[in-house]
Amino acid sequence: MYERCIALAWCAGCRVYSSALVHVPRTRPPADPLAALPPEERERLLRSERRTVEFLARGAHRDRG
Ligand SMILES: [Zn+2]
């Protein structure tokens, strides 16, 4: 079984933001990149799509070193 989800992708280098409809297996939900945040911080980010994108972009830079 699959769930239809909206996938959002942001490239900080090109400053391109795109979205697509994707199929996610119910038995394998995608990892939550905000899972490690305290609940209030997570809620604050999710209220603003812009803040969420900025947070994820910073994480991507950290991963690259
Ligand atoms: Zn790019």
N, CA, C, O and the ligand as a Tripos MOL2 file, in Angstrom:
@<TRIPOS>MOLECULE
protein
  261   259    66     0     0
PROTEIN
NO_CHARGES

@<TRIPOS>ATOM
      1 N           0.8240   -1.1990    0.0000 N.3       1 MET1
      2 CA          0.0000    0.0000    0.0000 C.3       1 MET1
      3 C           0.8620    1.2530    0.0000 C.2       1 MET1
      4 O           1.9110    1.3090    0.6410 O.2       1 MET1
      5 N           0.4000    2.2450   -0.7250 N.am      2 TYR2
      6 CA          1.1370    3.4990   -0.8090 C.3       2 TYR2
      7 C           0.2610    4.6620   -0.3890 C.2       2 TYR2
      8 O          -0.9600    4.6350   -0.5470 O.2       2 TYR2
      9 N           0.9220    5.7020    0.1580 N.am      3 GLU3
     10 CA          0.2480    6.9650    0.4080 C.3       3 GLU3
     11 C           0.7410    7.9530   -0.6280 C.2       3 GLU3
     12 O           1.9200    7.9540   -0.9810 O.2       3 GLU3
     13 N          -0.1550    8.7920   -1.1150 N.am      4 ARG4
     14 CA          0.2860    9.8750   -1.9930 C.3       4 ARG4
     15 C           0.6840   11.0620   -1.1230 C.2       4 ARG4
     16 O          -0.0890   11.5000   -0.2710 O.2       4 ARG4
     17 N           1.8800   11.5750   -1.3370 N.am      5 CYS5
     18 CA          2.3880   12.6860   -0.5380 C.3       5 CYS5
     19 C           2.9230   13.7580   -1.4730 C.2       5 CYS5
     20 O           3.2910   13.4870   -2.6160 O.2       5 CYS5
     21 N           2.9550   14.9880   -0.9550 N.am      6 ILE6
     22 CA          3.6160   16.0660   -1.6830 C.3       6 ILE6
     23 C           5.0770   16.1060   -1.2400 C.2       6 ILE6
     24 O           5.3640   16.2500   -0.0520 O.2       6 ILE6
     25 N           5.9830   15.9800   -2.1780 N.am      7 ALA7
     26 CA          7.4060   16.0810   -1.8850 C.3       7 ALA7
     27 C           7.8880   17.4710   -2.2770 C.2       7 ALA7
     28 O           7.6230   17.9480   -3.3800 O.2       7 ALA7
     29 N           8.6060   18.1140   -1.3480 N.am      8 LEU8
     30 CA          9.1420   19.4480   -1.6180 C.3       8 LEU8
     31 C          10.6650   19.3630   -1.6670 C.2       8 LEU8
     32 O          11.2790   18.7170   -0.8170 O.2       8 LEU8
     33 N          11.2700   20.0040   -2.6470 N.am      9 ALA9
     34 CA         12.7220   20.0000   -2.7580 C.3       9 ALA9
     35 C          13.2040   21.4270   -2.9210 C.2       9 ALA9
     36 O          12.6100   22.2240   -3.6480 O.2       9 ALA9
     37 N          14.2990   21.7350   -2.2280 N.am     10 TRP10
     38 CA         14.8520   23.0840   -2.2640 C.3      10 TRP10
     39 C          16.3400   22.9650   -2.5270 C.2      10 TRP10
     40 O          17.0340   22.2400   -1.8150 O.2      10 TRP10
     41 N          16.8480   23.6650   -3.5380 N.am     11 CYS11
     42 CA         18.2790   23.7160   -3.7770 C.3      11 CYS11
     43 C          18.7560   25.1110   -3.3860 C.2      11 CYS11
     44 O          18.4310   26.0970   -4.0460 O.2      11 CYS11
     45 N          19.5480   25.1820   -2.2790 N.am     12 ALA12
     46 CA         20.0200   26.4720   -1.7840 C.3      12 ALA12
     47 C          21.0050   27.0960   -2.7650 C.2      12 ALA12
     48 O          21.1070   28.3200   -2.8440 O.2      12 ALA12
     49 N          21.7280   26.2700   -3.5110 N.am     13 GLY13
     50 CA         22.6960   26.7770   -4.4730 C.3      13 GLY13
     51 C          22.0060   27.5320   -5.6010 C.2      13 GLY13
     52 O          22.3890   28.6540   -5.9290 O.2      13 GLY13
     53 N          20.9930   26.9160   -6.1910 N.am     14 CYS14
     54 CA         20.2690   27.5140   -7.3290 C.3      14 CYS14
     55 C          19.0890   28.3590   -6.8560 C.2      14 CYS14
     56 O          18.5080   29.1110   -7.6390 O.2      14 CYS14
     57 N          18.7310   28.2350   -5.5630 N.am     15 ARG15
     58 CA         17.5440   28.8620   -5.0110 C.3      15 ARG15
     59 C          16.3020   28.4570   -5.8150 C.2      15 ARG15
     60 O          15.4580   29.2860   -6.1560 O.2      15 ARG15
     61 N          16.2230   27.1660   -6.1010 N.am     16 VAL16
     62 CA         15.0800   26.6060   -6.8130 C.3      16 VAL16
     63 C          14.2780   25.7380   -5.8450 C.2      16 VAL16
     64 O          14.8280   24.9050   -5.1250 O.2      16 VAL16
     65 N          12.9630   25.9580   -5.8490 N.am     17 TYR17
     66 CA         12.0540   25.2540   -4.9600 C.3      17 TYR17
     67 C          11.0760   24.5070   -5.8590 C.2      17 TYR17
     68 O          10.4390   25.1210   -6.7150 O.2      17 TYR17
     69 N          10.9460   23.1920   -5.6820 N.am     18 SER18
     70 CA         10.0240   22.4630   -6.5450 C.3      18 SER18
     71 C           9.2310   21.4620   -5.7160 C.2      18 SER18
     72 O           9.6500   21.0580   -4.6310 O.2      18 SER18
     73 N           8.0770   21.0700   -6.2480 N.am     19 SER19
     74 CA          7.2460   20.0980   -5.5500 C.3      19 SER19
     75 C           6.7180   19.0830   -6.5430 C.2      19 SER19
     76 O           6.5940   19.3630   -7.7360 O.2      19 SER19
     77 N           6.4070   17.8930   -6.0340 N.am     20 ALA20
     78 CA          5.8870   16.8440   -6.8940 C.3      20 ALA20
     79 C           5.0170   15.9150   -6.0580 C.2      20 ALA20
     80 O           5.1980   15.8100   -4.8450 O.2      20 ALA20
     81 N           4.0860   15.2500   -6.7010 N.am     21 LEU21
     82 CA          3.2880   14.2240   -6.0400 C.3      21 LEU21
     83 C           4.0760   12.9180   -6.1120 C.2      21 LEU21
     84 O           4.4750   12.4850   -7.1940 O.2      21 LEU21
     85 N           4.2990   12.2940   -4.9520 N.am     22 VAL22
     86 CA          5.0750   11.0420   -4.9220 C.3      22 VAL22
     87 C           4.2760    9.9690   -4.1900 C.2      22 VAL22
     88 O           3.3310   10.2710   -3.4600 O.2      22 VAL22
     89 N           4.6620    8.7280   -4.3920 N.am     23 HIS23
     90 CA          4.0340    7.6020   -3.6980 C.3      23 HIS23
     91 C           5.0060    7.0490   -2.6640 C.2      23 HIS23
     92 O           6.1210    6.6520   -3.0030 O.2      23 HIS23
     93 N           4.5820    7.0240   -1.4010 N.am     24 VAL24
     94 CA          5.4380    6.5710   -0.3050 C.3      24 VAL24
     95 C           4.8530    5.2730    0.2500 C.2      24 VAL24
     96 O           3.6680    5.2160    0.5790 O.2      24 VAL24
     97 N           5.6890    4.2190    0.3560 N.am     25 PRO25
     98 CA          5.1810    2.9580    0.9110 C.3      25 PRO25
     99 C           4.7340    3.1460    2.3550 C.2      25 PRO25
    100 O           5.4580    3.7500    3.1470 O.2      25 PRO25
    101 N           3.5550    2.6410    2.7120 N.am     26 ARG26
    102 CA          3.0450    2.8000    4.0760 C.3      26 ARG26
    103 C           3.9580    2.1490    5.1050 C.2      26 ARG26
    104 O           4.0290    2.6010    6.2480 O.2      26 ARG26
    105 N           4.6490    1.1010    4.7090 N.am     27 THR27
    106 CA          5.5040    0.3940    5.6670 C.3      27 THR27
    107 C           6.8600    1.0720    5.8210 C.2      27 THR27
    108 O           7.6410    0.6830    6.6890 O.2      27 THR27
    109 N           7.1600    2.0790    4.9950 N.am     28 ARG28
    110 CA          8.4760    2.7180    5.0540 C.3      28 ARG28
    111 C           8.3270    4.2280    4.9670 C.2      28 ARG28
    112 O           8.7200    4.8310    3.9680 O.2      28 ARG28
    113 N           7.7560    4.8560    6.0130 N.am     29 PRO29
    114 CA          7.5780    6.3070    5.9670 C.3      29 PRO29
    115 C           8.9340    7.0100    5.9230 C.2      29 PRO29
    116 O           9.8980    6.5200    6.5110 O.2      29 PRO29
    117 N           9.0230    8.1480    5.2360 N.am     30 PRO30
    118 CA         10.3000    8.8530    5.1320 C.3      30 PRO30
    119 C          10.7630    9.3590    6.4930 C.2      30 PRO30
    120 O           9.9440    9.6260    7.3730 O.2      30 PRO30
    121 N          12.0760    9.4910    6.6640 N.am     31 ALA31
    122 CA         12.6430    9.9950    7.9150 C.3      31 ALA31
    123 C          12.2080   11.4460    8.1240 C.2      31 ALA31
    124 O          12.0970   12.2110    7.1660 O.2      31 ALA31
    125 N          11.9650   11.8180    9.3790 N.am     32 ASP32
    126 CA         11.5600   13.1790    9.7120 C.3      32 ASP32
    127 C          12.8020   13.9800   10.1040 C.2      32 ASP32
    128 O          13.3800   13.7380   11.1640 O.2      32 ASP32
    129 N          13.2230   14.9360    9.2580 N.am     33 PRO33
    130 CA         14.4440   15.6890    9.5750 C.3      33 PRO33
    131 C          14.2730   16.6130   10.7780 C.2      33 PRO33
    132 O          15.2580   17.1400   11.2940 O.2      33 PRO33
    133 N          13.0290   16.8160   11.2340 N.am     34 LEU34
    134 CA         12.7890   17.6850   12.3920 C.3      34 LEU34
    135 C          12.5950   16.8800   13.6760 C.2      34 LEU34
    136 O          12.3120   17.4480   14.7310 O.2      34 LEU34
    137 N          12.7490   15.5590   13.5850 N.am     35 ALA35
    138 CA         12.4190   14.6840   14.7170 C.3      35 ALA35
    139 C          13.2610   14.9780   15.9570 C.2      35 ALA35
    140 O          12.7900   14.7880   17.0780 O.2      35 ALA35
    141 N          14.5020   15.4400   15.7730 N.am     36 ALA36
    142 CA         15.4010   15.6500   16.9030 C.3      36 ALA36
    143 C          15.1300   16.9750   17.6260 C.2      36 ALA36
    144 O          15.6900   17.2200   18.6950 O.2      36 ALA36
    145 N          14.2770   17.8280   17.0510 N.am     37 LEU37
    146 CA         14.0320   19.1460   17.6500 C.3      37 LEU37
    147 C          13.0770   19.0400   18.8260 C.2      37 LEU37
    148 O          12.2320   18.1460   18.8660 O.2      37 LEU37
    149 N          13.2090   19.9670   19.8010 N.am     38 PRO38
    150 CA         12.1960   20.0430   20.8610 C.3      38 PRO38
    151 C          10.8420   20.3800   20.2240 C.2      38 PRO38
    152 O          10.7970   21.0880   19.2170 O.2      38 PRO38
    153 N           9.7290   19.8770   20.8050 N.am     39 PRO39
    154 CA          8.4040   20.0510   20.1860 C.3      39 PRO39
    155 C           8.0460   21.4990   19.8720 C.2      39 PRO39
    156 O           7.4370   21.7690   18.8360 O.2      39 PRO39
    157 N           8.4200   22.4530   20.7630 N.am     40 GLU40
    158 CA          8.0100   23.8420   20.5040 C.3      40 GLU40
    159 C           8.7770   24.4110   19.3030 C.2      40 GLU40
    160 O           8.2200   25.1620   18.5020 O.2      40 GLU40
    161 N          10.0680   24.0440   19.1880 N.am     41 GLU41
    162 CA         10.8950   24.5170   18.0780 C.3      41 GLU41
    163 C          10.3710   23.9340   16.7570 C.2      41 GLU41
    164 O          10.3140   24.6240   15.7390 O.2      41 GLU41
    165 N           9.9950   22.6690   16.7950 N.am     42 ARG42
    166 CA          9.4540   21.9740   15.6380 C.3      42 ARG42
    167 C           8.1500   22.6370   15.1650 C.2      42 ARG42
    168 O           7.9410   22.8350   13.9680 O.2      42 ARG42
    169 N           7.2760   22.9760   16.1290 N.am     43 GLU43
    170 CA          6.0120   23.6320   15.7910 C.3      43 GLU43
    171 C           6.2450   25.0080   15.1890 C.2      43 GLU43
    172 O           5.5750   25.4080   14.2370 O.2      43 GLU43
    173 N           7.2170   25.7320   15.7680 N.am     44 ARG44
    174 CA          7.5300   27.0860   15.2910 C.3      44 ARG44
    175 C           7.9880   27.0310   13.8240 C.2      44 ARG44
    176 O           7.5900   27.8580   13.0040 O.2      44 ARG44
    177 N           8.8310   26.0400   13.5180 N.am     45 LEU45
    178 CA          9.3260   25.8950   12.1500 C.3      45 LEU45
    179 C           8.1870   25.5470   11.1960 C.2      45 LEU45
    180 O           8.0810   26.1110   10.1070 O.2      45 LEU45
    181 N           7.3360   24.6120   11.6200 N.am     46 LEU46
    182 CA          6.3050   24.1100   10.7140 C.3      46 LEU46
    183 C           5.2160   25.1410   10.4410 C.2      46 LEU46
    184 O           4.4800   25.0210    9.4610 O.2      46 LEU46
    185 N           5.1070   26.1640   11.3090 N.am     47 ARG47
    186 CA          4.1250   27.2280   11.0430 C.3      47 ARG47
    187 C           4.5380   28.0600    9.8370 C.2      47 ARG47
    188 O           3.6990   28.7100    9.2120 O.2      47 ARG47
    189 N           5.8200   28.0420    9.5100 N.am     48 SER48
    190 CA          6.3060   28.8600    8.4040 C.3      48 SER48
    191 C           7.0830   28.0020    7.4130 C.2      48 SER48
    192 O           8.1150   27.4250    7.7550 O.2      48 SER48
    193 N           6.5860   27.9240    6.2000 N.am     49 GLU49
    194 CA          7.2610   27.1350    5.1770 C.3      49 GLU49
    195 C           8.6550   27.7080    4.9090 C.2      49 GLU49
    196 O           9.6040   26.9670    4.6540 O.2      49 GLU49
    197 N           8.7630   29.0520    4.9700 N.am     50 ARG50
    198 CA         10.0540   29.6970    4.7160 C.3      50 ARG50
    199 C          11.0810   29.2720    5.7760 C.2      50 ARG50
    200 O          12.2190   28.9410    5.4440 O.2      50 ARG50
    201 N          10.6700   29.2840    7.0620 N.am     51 ARG51
    202 CA         11.5900   28.8920    8.1330 C.3      51 ARG51
    203 C          11.9850   27.4290    8.0030 C.2      51 ARG51
    204 O          13.1410   27.0720    8.2340 O.2      51 ARG51
    205 N          11.0210   26.5730    7.6310 N.am     52 THR52
    206 CA         11.3270   25.1540    7.4670 C.3      52 THR52
    207 C          12.3790   24.9750    6.3860 C.2      52 THR52
    208 O          13.3420   24.2290    6.5680 O.2      52 THR52
    209 N          12.1990   25.6590    5.2570 N.am     53 VAL53
    210 CA         13.1460   25.5500    4.1540 C.3      53 VAL53
    211 C          14.5270   26.0460    4.5850 C.2      53 VAL53
    212 O          15.5400   25.4280    4.2560 O.2      53 VAL53
    213 N          14.5690   27.1680    5.3250 N.am     54 GLU54
    214 CA         15.8620   27.6980    5.7890 C.3      54 GLU54
    215 C          16.5580   26.7110    6.7270 C.2      54 GLU54
    216 O          17.7690   26.5050    6.6490 O.2      54 GLU54
    217 N          15.7730   26.1120    7.6050 N.am     55 PHE55
    218 CA         16.3490   25.1370    8.5400 C.3      55 PHE55
    219 C          16.9430   23.9570    7.7770 C.2      55 PHE55
    220 O          18.0600   23.5250    8.0610 O.2      55 PHE55
    221 N          16.1930   23.4410    6.8100 N.am     56 LEU56
    222 CA         16.6610   22.2730    6.0480 C.3      56 LEU56
    223 C          17.8820   22.6370    5.2050 C.2      56 LEU56
    224 O          18.7850   21.8190    5.0320 O.2      56 LEU56
    225 N          17.9110   23.8650    4.6810 N.am     57 ALA57
    226 CA         19.0590   24.2990    3.8740 C.3      57 ALA57
    227 C          20.3110   24.3620    4.7400 C.2      57 ALA57
    228 O          21.3910   23.9650    4.3030 O.2      57 ALA57
    229 N          20.1670   24.8690    5.9930 N.am     58 ARG58
    230 CA         21.3300   24.9070    6.8920 C.3      58 ARG58
    231 C          21.8210   23.5070    7.1790 C.2      58 ARG58
    232 O          23.0290   23.2710    7.2140 O.2      58 ARG58
    233 N          20.8950   22.5570    7.3880 N.am     59 GLY59
    234 CA         21.2760   21.1640    7.6560 C.3      59 GLY59
    235 C          22.0570   20.5780    6.4960 C.2      59 GLY59
    236 O          23.0310   19.8540    6.7010 O.2      59 GLY59
    237 N          21.6300   20.8900    5.2670 N.am     60 ALA60
    238 CA         22.3100   20.3680    4.0830 C.3      60 ALA60
    239 C          23.7390   20.8800    4.0310 C.2      60 ALA60
    240 O          24.6560   20.1490    3.6570 O.2      60 ALA60
    241 N          23.9270   22.1650    4.4150 N.am     61 HIS61
    242 CA         25.2980   22.7140    4.4100 C.3      61 HIS61
    243 C          26.1450   22.0180    5.4610 C.2      61 HIS61
    244 O          27.3100   21.7060    5.2170 O.2      61 HIS61
    245 N          25.5460   21.7660    6.6620 N.am     62 ARG62
    246 CA         26.2910   21.0840    7.7330 C.3      62 ARG62
    247 C          26.7430   19.7060    7.2650 C.2      62 ARG62
    248 O          27.8760   19.3030    7.5280 O.2      62 ARG62
    249 N          25.8680   18.9820    6.5740 N.am     63 ASP63
    250 CA         26.2050   17.6180    6.1320 C.3      63 ASP63
    251 C          27.3990   17.6160    5.2070 C.2      63 ASP63
    252 O          28.2000   16.6820    5.2130 O.2      63 ASP63
    253 N          27.5190   18.6800    4.3980 N.am     64 ARG64
    254 CA         28.6280   18.7500    3.4430 C.3      64 ARG64
    255 C          29.9350   19.1470    4.1500 C.2      64 ARG64
    256 O          31.0130   19.0090    3.5730 O.2      64 ARG64
    257 N          29.8450   19.6320    5.3780 N.am     65 GLY65
    258 CA         31.0540   19.9740    6.1480 C.3      65 GLY65
    259 C          31.3650   21.4150    6.0520 C.2      65 GLY65
    260 O          32.3460   21.8740    6.6370 O.2      65 GLY65
    261 ZN         20.9130   23.3710   -7.5760 Zn       66 ZN66
@<TRIPOS>BOND
     1     1     2 1
     2     2     3 1
     3     3     4 2
     4     3     5 am
     5     5     6 1
     6     6     7 1
     7     7     8 2
     8     7     9 am
     9     9    10 1
    10    10    11 1
    11    11    12 2
    12    11    13 am
    13    13    14 1
    14    14    15 1
    15    15    16 2
    16    15    17 am
    17    17    18 1
    18    18    19 1
    19    19    20 2
    20    19    21 am
    21    21    22 1
    22    22    23 1
    23    23    24 2
    24    23    25 am
    25    25    26 1
    26    26    27 1
    27    27    28 2
    28    27    29 am
    29    29    30 1
    30    30    31 1
    31    31    32 2
    32    31    33 am
    33    33    34 1
    34    34    35 1
    35    35    36 2
    36    35    37 am
    37    37    38 1
    38    38    39 1
    39    39    40 2
    40    39    41 am
    41    41    42 1
    42    42    43 1
    43    43    44 2
    44    43    45 am
    45    45    46 1
    46    46    47 1
    47    47    48 2
    48    47    49 am
    49    49    50 1
    50    50    51 1
    51    51    52 2
    52    51    53 am
    53    53    54 1
    54    54    55 1
    55    55    56 2
    56    55    57 am
    57    57    58 1
    58    58    59 1
    59    59    60 2
    60    59    61 am
    61    61    62 1
    62    62    63 1
    63    63    64 2
    64    63    65 am
    65    65    66 1
    66    66    67 1
    67    67    68 2
    68    67    69 am
    69    69    70 1
    70    70    71 1
    71    71    72 2
    72    71    73 am
    73    73    74 1
    74    74    75 1
    75    75    76 2
    76    75    77 am
    77    77    78 1
    78    78    79 1
    79    79    80 2
    80    79    81 am
    81    81    82 1
    82    82    83 1
    83    83    84 2
    84    83    85 am
    85    85    86 1
    86    86    87 1
    87    87    88 2
    88    87    89 am
    89    89    90 1
    90    90    91 1
    91    91    92 2
    92    91    93 am
    93    93    94 1
    94    94    95 1
    95    95    96 2
    96    95    97 am
    97    97    98 1
    98    98    99 1
    99    99   100 2
   100    99   101 am
   101   101   102 1
   102   102   103 1
   103   103   104 2
   104   103   105 am
   105   105   106 1
   106   106   107 1
   107   107   108 2
   108   107   109 am
   109   109   110 1
   110   110   111 1
   111   111   112 2
   112   111   113 am
   113   113   114 1
   114   114   115 1
   115   115   116 2
   116   115   117 am
   117   117   118 1
   118   118   119 1
   119   119   120 2
   120   119   121 am
   121   121   122 1
   122   122   123 1
   123   123   124 2
   124   123   125 am
   125   125   126 1
   126   126   127 1
   127   127   128 2
   128   127   129 am
   129   129   130 1
   130   130   131 1
   131   131   132 2
   132   131   133 am
   133   133   134 1
   134   134   135 1
   135   135   136 2
   136   135   137 am
   137   137   138 1
   138   138   139 1
   139   139   140 2
   140   139   141 am
   141   141   142 1
   142   142   143 1
   143   143   144 2
   144   143   145 am
   145   145   146 1
   146   146   147 1
   147   147   148 2
   148   147   149 am
   149   149   150 1
   150   150   151 1
   151   151   152 2
   152   151   153 am
   153   153   154 1
   154   154   155 1
   155   155   156 2
   156   155   157 am
   157   157   158 1
   158   158   159 1
   159   159   160 2
   160   159   161 am
   161   161   162 1
   162   162   163 1
   163   163   164 2
   164   163   165 am
   165   165   166 1
   166   166   167 1
   167   167   168 2
   168   167   169 am
   169   169   170 1
   170   170   171 1
   171   171   172 2
   172   171   173 am
   173   173   174 1
   174   174   175 1
   175   175   176 2
   176   175   177 am
   177   177   178 1
   178   178   179 1
   179   179   180 2
   180   179   181 am
   181   181   182 1
   182   182   183 1
   183   183   184 2
   184   183   185 am
   185   185   186 1
   186   186   187 1
   187   187   188 2
   188   187   189 am
   189   189   190 1
   190   190   191 1
   191   191   192 2
   192   191   193 am
   193   193   194 1
   194   194   195 1
   195   195   196 2
   196   195   197 am
   197   197   198 1
   198   198   199 1
   199   199   200 2
   200   199   201 am
   201   201   202 1
   202   202   203 1
   203   203   204 2
   204   203   205 am
   205   205   206 1
   206   206   207 1
   207   207   208 2
   208   207   209 am
   209   209   210 1
   210   210   211 1
   211   211   212 2
   212   211   213 am
   213   213   214 1
   214   214   215 1
   215   215   216 2
   216   215   217 am
   217   217   218 1
   218   218   219 1
   219   219   220 2
   220   219   221 am
   221   221   222 1
   222   222   223 1
   223   223   224 2
   224   223   225 am
   225   225   226 1
   226   226   227 1
   227   227   228 2
   228   227   229 am
   229   229   230 1
   230   230   231 1
   231   231   232 2
   232   231   233 am
   233   233   234 1
   234   234   235 1
   235   235   236 2
   236   235   237 am
   237   237   238 1
   238   238   239 1
   239   239   240 2
   240   239   241 am
   241   241   242 1
   242   242   243 1
   243   243   244 2
   244   243   245 am
   245   245   246 1
   246   246   247 1
   247   247   248 2
   248   247   249 am
   249   249   250 1
   250   250   251 1
   251   251   252 2
   252   251   253 am
   253   253   254 1
   254   254   255 1
   255   255   256 2
   256   255   257 am
   257   257   258 1
   258   258   259 1
   259   259   260 2
@<TRIPOS>SUBSTRUCTURE
     1 MET1         2 RESIDUE 1 A MET
     2 TYR2         6 RESIDUE 1 A TYR
     3 GLU3        10 RESIDUE 1 A GLU
     4 ARG4        14 RESIDUE 1 A ARG
     5 CYS5        18 RESIDUE 1 A CYS
     6 ILE6        22 RESIDUE 1 A ILE
     7 ALA7        26 RESIDUE 1 A ALA
     8 LEU8        30 RESIDUE 1 A LEU
     9 ALA9        34 RESIDUE 1 A ALA
    10 TRP10       38 RESIDUE 1 A TRP
    11 CYS11       42 RESIDUE 1 A CYS
    12 ALA12       46 RESIDUE 1 A ALA
    13 GLY13       50 RESIDUE 1 A GLY
    14 CYS14       54 RESIDUE 1 A CYS
    15 ARG15       58 RESIDUE 1 A ARG
    16 VAL16       62 RESIDUE 1 A VAL
    17 TYR17       66 RESIDUE 1 A TYR
    18 SER18       70 RESIDUE 1 A SER
    19 SER19       74 RESIDUE 1 A SER
    20 ALA20       78 RESIDUE 1 A ALA
    21 LEU21       82 RESIDUE 1 A LEU
    22 VAL22       86 RESIDUE 1 A VAL
    23 HIS23       90 RESIDUE 1 A HIS
    24 VAL24       94 RESIDUE 1 A VAL
    25 PRO25       98 RESIDUE 1 A PRO
    26 ARG26      102 RESIDUE 1 A ARG
    27 THR27      106 RESIDUE 1 A THR
    28 ARG28      110 RESIDUE 1 A ARG
    29 PRO29      114 RESIDUE 1 A PRO
    30 PRO30      118 RESIDUE 1 A PRO
    31 ALA31      122 RESIDUE 1 A ALA
    32 ASP32      126 RESIDUE 1 A ASP
    33 PRO33      130 RESIDUE 1 A PRO
    34 LEU34      134 RESIDUE 1 A LEU
    35 ALA35      138 RESIDUE 1 A ALA
    36 ALA36      142 RESIDUE 1 A ALA
    37 LEU37      146 RESIDUE 1 A LEU
    38 PRO38      150 RESIDUE 1 A PRO
    39 PRO39      154 RESIDUE 1 A PRO
    40 GLU40      158 RESIDUE 1 A GLU
    41 GLU41      162 RESIDUE 1 A GLU
    42 ARG42      166 RESIDUE 1 A ARG
    43 GLU43      170 RESIDUE 1 A GLU
    44 ARG44      174 RESIDUE 1 A ARG
    45 LEU45      178 RESIDUE 1 A LEU
    46 LEU46      182 RESIDUE 1 A LEU
    47 ARG47      186 RESIDUE 1 A ARG
    48 SER48      190 RESIDUE 1 A SER
    49 GLU49      194 RESIDUE 1 A GLU
    50 ARG50      198 RESIDUE 1 A ARG
    51 ARG51      202 RESIDUE 1 A ARG
    52 THR52      206 RESIDUE 1 A THR
    53 VAL53      210 RESIDUE 1 A VAL
    54 GLU54      214 RESIDUE 1 A GLU
    55 PHE55      218 RESIDUE 1 A PHE
    56 LEU56      222 RESIDUE 1 A LEU
    57 ALA57      226 RESIDUE 1 A ALA
    58 ARG58      230 RESIDUE 1 A ARG
    59 GLY59      234 RESIDUE 1 A GLY
    60 ALA60      238 RESIDUE 1 A ALA
    61 HIS61      242 RESIDUE 1 A HIS
    62 ARG62      246 RESIDUE 1 A ARG
    63 ASP63      250 RESIDUE 1 A ASP
    64 ARG64      254 RESIDUE 1 A ARG
    65 GLY65      258 RESIDUE 1 A GLY
    66 ZN66       261 GROUP 0 **** ****
